[in-house]
Structure formats: C-alpha cells, structure tokens
Amino acid sequence: MVVSKSGQSLVPPDMLRLRYRQALSDVIAAIVRDAEPATESTVRARMPAAVEGVDADHFVALVLAEFKA
C-alpha cells in the first residue's frame, strides 16, 4: 500500500487494465453497440488476439466488472 503526503492510502494501478485499456474499451463498446449480453462467452468471442492467453481470464473479469459498475 502506498500512502500519499496527505496520509491517504493510494491503490496501486492495475497493470493489466493499463496494458489492455484500448482493448477493454473496444470490447465494451462493441457489446453495447450490438446490444449483446454481457456474458463470459460474449467477451471471449470479442476478445482481441492482442490479449495474451495468460491474461484472458483477468481480461474477461475486467470487462464483466465494468458492466456491473
């Protein structure tokens, strides 16, 4: 945990979210634009090849979390 000068706790950045921020935005926009359900299978079908296999589950979780927010 990082503490700022004002004494507030700062949450460290999610590196996967930063790495794939454009892909996250593109997938979310496509699902909304095409009025598709926000499900794991939909996200996986739309997941770009740029998302590495080891990151796929976390990427899906990030997309689905955006729809729950």
C-alpha positions as CSV (number, residue, x, y, z in Angstrom):
1,M,0.0,0.0,0.0
2,V,1.2,3.5,-0.9
3,V,0.4,6.4,1.3
4,S,0.3,9.9,-0.1
5,K,1.6,13.1,1.6
6,S,-1.9,13.8,2.9
7,G,-2.0,10.4,4.7
8,Q,-4.5,8.8,2.3
9,S,-4.0,5.3,1.1
10,L,-3.4,5.0,-2.6
11,V,-4.4,1.9,-4.5
12,P,-1.7,0.6,-6.8
13,P,-2.7,0.7,-10.5
14,D,-4.0,-2.5,-12.2
15,M,-1.2,-3.2,-14.7
16,L,-3.4,-5.5,-16.8
17,R,-6.1,-2.8,-17.1
18,L,-3.4,-0.3,-18.2
19,R,-1.9,-2.7,-20.7
20,Y,-5.2,-3.5,-22.3
21,R,-7.1,-0.3,-21.8
22,Q,-7.9,0.2,-25.5
23,A,-8.9,-3.5,-25.9
24,L,-11.2,-3.2,-22.9
25,S,-12.8,-0.1,-24.3
26,D,-13.2,-1.6,-27.7
27,V,-14.8,-4.8,-26.4
28,I,-17.2,-2.9,-24.1
29,A,-18.2,-0.6,-26.9
30,A,-18.9,-3.4,-29.3
31,I,-21.0,-5.3,-26.8
32,V,-23.1,-2.2,-26.0
33,R,-23.3,-1.1,-29.7
34,D,-24.5,-4.6,-30.8
35,A,-26.9,-5.0,-27.8
36,E,-25.2,-8.3,-26.8
37,P,-25.5,-9.8,-23.4
38,A,-22.5,-9.1,-21.1
39,T,-21.6,-12.7,-20.5
40,E,-18.3,-14.5,-20.4
41,S,-18.9,-16.2,-23.7
42,T,-19.7,-12.9,-25.4
43,V,-16.5,-11.3,-24.0
44,R,-14.4,-14.3,-25.0
45,A,-15.8,-14.2,-28.6
46,R,-14.9,-10.5,-28.8
47,M,-11.5,-10.7,-27.1
48,P,-8.8,-9.4,-29.5
49,A,-5.8,-11.5,-30.3
50,A,-3.6,-8.9,-28.6
51,V,-4.8,-10.2,-25.2
52,E,-2.3,-12.9,-24.2
53,G,-3.6,-16.3,-23.2
54,V,-2.4,-16.0,-19.6
55,D,-4.3,-12.7,-19.3
56,A,-7.6,-13.9,-20.8
57,D,-9.4,-14.8,-17.6
58,H,-8.5,-11.5,-15.9
59,F,-9.4,-9.6,-19.1
60,V,-12.9,-11.2,-19.0
61,A,-13.3,-10.4,-15.4
62,L,-12.4,-6.7,-16.0
63,V,-14.9,-6.4,-18.8
64,L,-17.7,-8.0,-16.8
65,A,-16.9,-5.8,-13.8
66,E,-17.4,-2.7,-15.9
67,F,-20.9,-3.8,-16.8
68,K,-21.6,-4.4,-13.1
69,A,-20.3,-1.0,-12.1
